[in-house]
Amino acid sequence: MKKHPVLNLPPCALDIRPDADSRRGADKVYDRLRQRWVSLTPEEWVRQNFVAFLVLQRAFPPQFMTNELGLKLNGTQRRADTMVYTPSLRPLAVVEYKAPEVTLTQKVFDQIARYNIVMGAPYLIVSNGMHHFCCRYRDGGYVFLPDIPAYPDMLAETSGENNK
C-alpha cells in the first residue's frame, strides 16, 4: 500500500486495501458515508480523514452527513464534497476538500459559495488536510470563524434560522 501524507488532523483508523484492478498500485478506502470502496486519491485521503475528525472530534452525526452530493448549478451537474444536515434534514454545512498540495485560494471559496447558492447552508468549510477554514453566512456575507464549531454548537447557533 502507498504511503499517504500526514495531515494536520488527529490520526484516525481508515479501512484501506490495495486496488487489485489498478496497474498503478493505487489503494481503495472504505467510505462509511457512501458505504462503498472508493479510489484513495489525495483529495479522498483528505475527505476521509476530515470526516473522521468531524465525527470523532466535533460530534457530527454520520447519519446527517453525505459525501459527493450531486447538485445542479446553472444547468450544470456538480458535486458537493460533503453535506451536513440538521436532524430535520435542512442543510447545515457544505464542506469542500482539496488535495494537501493544493493552496486554498479565493477560487476555492468562490466554488463552495456557488454550491451554497443551491444548498443554502449557514456554514461553509474548506480543507486541504493541512489548513482548514470555516465561515458562517450571516447578514448577507460570510464571517470567518477561528475554529470549526462542534455540531451541537452549529445547531444551537442556527436554531432560529432553521425555523424560517
C-alpha positions in Angstrom: 0.0 0.0 0.0 1.1 3.5 -0.8 2.2 5.9 2.0 -0.1 8.8 2.5 0.9 12.2 3.8 0.5 13.1 7.5 -2.3 15.7 7.7 -2.9 18.5 10.2 -5.7 16.4 11.7 -5.9 13.9 14.6 -4.9 10.4 13.4 -7.8 8.0 12.6 -8.2 4.4 11.6 -9.3 4.0 8.0 -10.1 0.8 6.1 -7.6 0.8 3.3 -6.8 -2.0 0.8 -4.8 -2.3 -2.4 -6.9 -2.0 -5.5 -6.5 -5.3 -7.3 -7.6 -3.8 -10.6 -5.2 -0.9 -10.6 -2.0 -1.1 -12.6 -0.5 1.9 -10.7 -0.7 0.3 -7.3 -3.4 2.6 -6.1 -5.3 1.9 -2.9 -9.0 1.9 -2.1 -10.6 3.3 1.1 -13.9 2.3 2.6 -16.2 5.4 2.7 -18.5 4.8 5.6 -20.9 7.6 4.5 -21.3 6.2 0.9 -20.9 2.6 2.3 -18.6 1.5 -0.5 -14.9 1.3 -1.5 -13.6 4.3 -3.4 -10.2 5.1 -5.0 -7.9 6.7 -2.5 -6.8 9.9 -4.3 -5.1 12.7 -2.4 -8.4 14.6 -2.2 -10.1 11.4 -0.9 -7.4 11.0 1.7 -8.3 14.5 3.0 -12.0 13.8 2.8 -11.9 10.5 4.8 -9.6 12.0 7.5 -11.7 15.1 7.7 -15.0 13.3 8.0 -13.4 11.2 10.8 -12.3 14.4 12.5 -15.8 15.9 12.3 -17.4 12.7 13.6 -14.9 11.9 16.3 -13.7 15.4 17.4 -16.7 17.6 16.6 -19.6 15.3 17.3 -21.0 15.4 13.8 -23.5 12.5 13.4 -22.7 10.4 10.3 -26.4 9.8 9.7 -26.7 13.5 8.9 -23.8 13.6 6.5 -23.3 12.6 2.9 -20.4 12.5 0.5 -20.4 13.5 -3.2 -23.9 15.0 -3.2 -25.0 15.8 -6.8 -26.5 19.3 -7.4 -27.4 21.4 -10.4 -25.9 24.8 -10.7 -26.8 27.0 -13.7 -27.9 23.9 -15.6 -24.6 22.1 -14.9 -24.3 19.0 -12.7 -21.8 19.5 -9.8 -20.9 17.6 -6.7 -20.6 18.9 -3.2 -17.8 17.0 -1.4 -19.6 16.6 1.9 -23.0 17.9 3.0 -24.1 18.1 6.7 -27.7 18.3 7.7 -29.7 19.2 10.7 -31.9 16.5 12.3 -34.8 18.0 10.3 -32.7 17.5 7.2 -32.0 21.1 6.4 -28.6 21.9 5.0 -26.2 23.0 7.9 -22.7 22.9 6.3 -21.1 22.4 2.9 -17.6 21.0 3.0 -15.1 21.3 0.1 -11.8 19.3 0.1 -8.6 19.8 -1.9 -5.5 17.7 -2.0 -2.8 18.6 0.5 -0.6 20.2 -2.1 -3.4 22.5 -3.4 -3.4 26.0 -1.9 -6.7 27.2 -0.6 -7.3 30.3 -2.6 -10.2 32.7 -3.2 -11.2 30.5 -6.2 -11.8 27.6 -3.8 -14.1 29.8 -1.6 -15.9 31.1 -4.7 -16.5 27.4 -5.7 -18.1 26.4 -2.4 -20.0 29.7 -2.2 -21.6 29.0 -5.7 -22.6 25.5 -4.4 -24.1 27.1 -1.4 -26.4 29.2 -3.7 -28.2 26.0 -4.3 -27.8 24.4 -0.9 -28.4 27.4 1.4 -26.3 26.1 4.3 -25.3 28.6 7.1 -21.7 27.1 7.3 -19.0 26.6 4.7 -15.9 24.5 5.5 -12.8 24.2 3.3 -9.8 21.9 4.0 -6.8 20.6 2.2 -5.9 18.5 5.2 -3.2 20.9 6.2 -5.3 24.1 6.6 -9.0 24.3 7.5 -11.3 27.2 7.3 -14.9 27.6 8.4 -17.1 30.6 7.8 -20.7 31.4 8.8 -23.2 33.1 6.5 -24.7 36.0 8.4 -26.4 39.2 7.3 -25.7 38.7 3.6 -22.0 37.9 4.0 -19.5 35.3 5.3 -17.7 35.7 8.6 -14.6 33.5 9.1 -14.6 31.6 12.4 -11.4 30.9 14.5 -12.2 27.2 14.5 -14.6 24.6 13.3 -17.5 24.5 15.7 -18.9 21.3 17.1 -22.1 20.0 15.5 -24.3 20.8 18.6 -22.9 24.4 18.6 -23.7 24.8 15.0 -27.3 23.6 15.6 -27.7 25.9 18.6 -26.3 28.9 16.7 -28.7 28.3 13.8 -31.8 27.0 15.6 -33.9 30.2 15.0 -32.9 30.3 11.3 -33.9 26.7 10.7 -37.5 27.5 11.6 -37.8 30.1 8.8 
